[in-house]
Structure formats: C-alpha cells, structure tokens
Amino acid sequence: VLAKHLRSRFPASWSATRDPSVAWTPGEQGHPPRAYLHLVWQYLQSYAHADGAGKAECEAALQTLGDVPLVPTADGKLVRLRHAAGVFAAEEPSSKSAADGSRSSAAAPDGDDLSAVLT
C-alpha cells in the first residue's frame, strides 16, 4: 500500500525509467519536497521500531519499496532504495583509515540489508 501511494505522489517519469537514480528538484516540477521525504523516513523508522515488527517484516516492507527513489544525494538526485547501499559509502576515508584499511563512519551496512539504516 505504501509503495503504491508513494509512486502516485512522484512524477510518472520516475516510474517509467529503471535508472538507479532520478534528478530531484525538491518541491518543483511535481517532485516531493524535502519535508515529505522526511515524513516518509520517519514513518519507515517508526514501523521498524513498532512492537511486533520483526526483522523479516521490515525487510519485506523495504523490498516492496525497492524501486522507489527515496534516498537523497548531495548532487540533487534521489536513489532507488535497492541501489542505495553505495550512497552511504560516499564519504572519502581519511588518510589514516585508508592507510590502515579501516572503514569510514559513513560506510554502508554490510550486504544489501537496508533495514539496518532504519535503526
């Protein structure tokens, strides 16, 4: 239900393409404003923390949203949830962490489990 609602609120051109990301001008040209995306993420977070919502249910909910562009980037795009793991690794590691092979604090969660982002 949520995925259908979100798709109806976003420009039809976003559903017509399978590109991993779409150009986003918040609040213009039918694009969702930042505040709307903030509410979506608040809802997803509350769902993830709801009593009785187990990991399997959260992962299933996220799977239905996989083709919805929900993750904003610094360069004015929204990335589809299924392609978002790389977005969380956008920060360049410091020279020390690059030298010793440690991960930066902005690194993506291991694997494709995006439910970790919501906790």
Buried (B, 14 or more C-beta within 10 A) or exposed (E): EBBEEBBEEBBEEBBEEEEBBBBBEBEEEEBBEEEBBEEBBEEBEEBBEEEEEEEEBBBEBBBBBBBBBBBBEEEEBBBBBBBBBEBBBEEEBEEEBEEEEEEEEEBBBEEEBBBBBBE
